[in-house]
Amino acid sequence: MSKSITTRWFIGAWIVALLAGIVAGVMVRNAAGTSPPPSAVIAYLIAVAAGIVMFVMWIGALIKLGSQRAWGWFVAVLLIYVLSLGILGIVAMLAYAIAGPKDTTEVVMRPTVT
């Protein structure tokens, strides 16, 4: 998975989760009664789905960094995400997107037989 795909999906899912959380919070606060309205439950489910996408993209970024042997970036992205319980994971992924190692591809050339 490329760096651009990983970071774009992570940041997009983070924005969706944030917006869905805000919408759900407003709906629950303005709801009459003790049970949340069904629309708030749907918003929470959207936020959970976005959280799962963020987690998968974070794992993809770690796999990419490990395959590139960029151990400094690997440890930085891992520790920032884990120590902040995922809340500041956006900081780690933004840093990776802006200043992280470039995508590398290995090309194998076969010699021609003459």
N, C-alpha and C positions, 0 to 999 in steps of 0.2 A: 504494500500500500504506500503510495507516495506521500511525501511530507505535506504537500498542498491539499490533498484530499483529506488526510487525517486532521489537519488543523482547521480546515473550512467546516467539516462536519462537526468537529468538537465545538467550535465557536458558535455555529448555527444552532446546535442542540442546546448549548448553554443559554443562548438568547431565548429559545423556545421555552425552556424550563423556567427561566426567570419570569417571562411574561405569563405563562400558565400558572405559576405560583402566585403571582400578584392577582390575577383574575380570580383564582380560586379563593384567595384570602378575602378579597372584596365581596365575593358572593356569599361566603360563610358569615362574614361580619354583618351583612345586610339581610340575612335570612331570618325569617320569623320562625320560632320554634327551636327545638334542640337538635334536630337532625339536619345535616347539610343538604342543600338542594342537589338534585341529580346533576345539574350542570357543573356544580363545584366538584363533584366526584369525577366527572369526565375531565375537568381541567387538571385535577390531581393525577389522574391516570396518564394524561399527556405529559405532565412534568416527570412522572416516573419513567415513561418511555424515553423521553429525552435524556434522562439520567443514565439509562442503560446504553444509549447511543454514545454518550460522553465516555462512559467507562470502556466500551469496546474500542473507541478511537484512541483513548489513552493507552490501552494495552497494545494497539497497533503501532503507536508511536514508540513505545518501549521496545517492541520487537524490531522495528526499523533501526532504532538507535543501537540495539545490541548487534544486529547484523552488520552495521557499519563500524562496529567497534568504537563508537563514540561514548566511552564509558563515563566521562565527565558529565556529558549531557544526560546520559541515562540516569546517573545517580541524582542529578539536580531535578529532573522531571519527576522521578520516582519519589524523592524525599519531600519536595514541595507539595505534591499531591497527597501523599500519605499523611504527612504531619498536619496538614490543614483539613484532613478528613474529606478531601475532594472539593471543599468550598473554594479554596484558592487555586484549584486546578487550572482555572482560566489563566492565572498569572504564569504558571509553568508552560502551558500550551502557547500562550502569546509569545513568551520569550523564545520558545522552540521555533515558532513560526517566523519570528523576525530575525533571530540571530543564530538559530540552530544550524547544524551541518547540512550542507547541500545534499540532495539526492545523488547517489552514485550508482552507476550501472556497470557491471562487468561485461566486457565484450570479448568473445573468444574468436580468434581468426584462425581458420584452417589454411594451412599452406596448400597451394595448388600443386598438382603433380604435372611435371612436364616431361 
